Amino acid sequence: RRSANSVRYFSMSSGALSVWRFEYFFELARLLKIEGDLLDVGCGEGRFLAYALREGWNGTLTGLDFSPRMTRRSEDGLRIETGHLDQFAQNSGAAKTRFDVVVLFDVLEHLAEPAKAVAQIVSLLKEKAYLCVTVPNAERIRFFGWEAFDYPPHHFARWNAGALRRVVEQAGFEVLAMKTPWCGSMDFSDQLFYPLLAWAMPWIKRLLFGSAAGSGKTLT
């Protein structure tokens, strides 16, 4: 059964939320006539699900996130579940709930055991189902070295196209599409903005706090 599953995978050059990846998913969905019951793992506040609803997605829309603070209420035809993937997979297995499509937008890099998570997702899929994954591209252009978010406790693993291909193929998937941007406009601006902000912050704090600038006060 696993060999009948298919993967839509494309690697993002940064972890920032972007409509770009949503649009690319729907470009593939229209081209390959992908539809049906969809699960968004790590849905956050439901941005992709709301986008899919506006696009007129043909099938049910379900979101899963471990943080109650991130999930929105189940409304507008969306079903939002709070909990961890392993428990959700167990409950879905007991209820014989299966999905035609599972998407993970910048999720795997946050997991300590990503291969285990992919295996759990396999148990949630129908035959000939689809998996779409995005991760930050470790081979992206970086002007100032690794960003702070690319270290634990934020990211536990760094990915390139080959590493992600091996993980999903070991789970029994066939890779059908890949896209690997190296440095988009958002990445370029972020790489300039955040180092400049870090350089300027001590001067800004001195201006605002004077002699108390080194006391631990923040701009929050």
Disulfide bonds with the S-S distance in Angstrom:
none
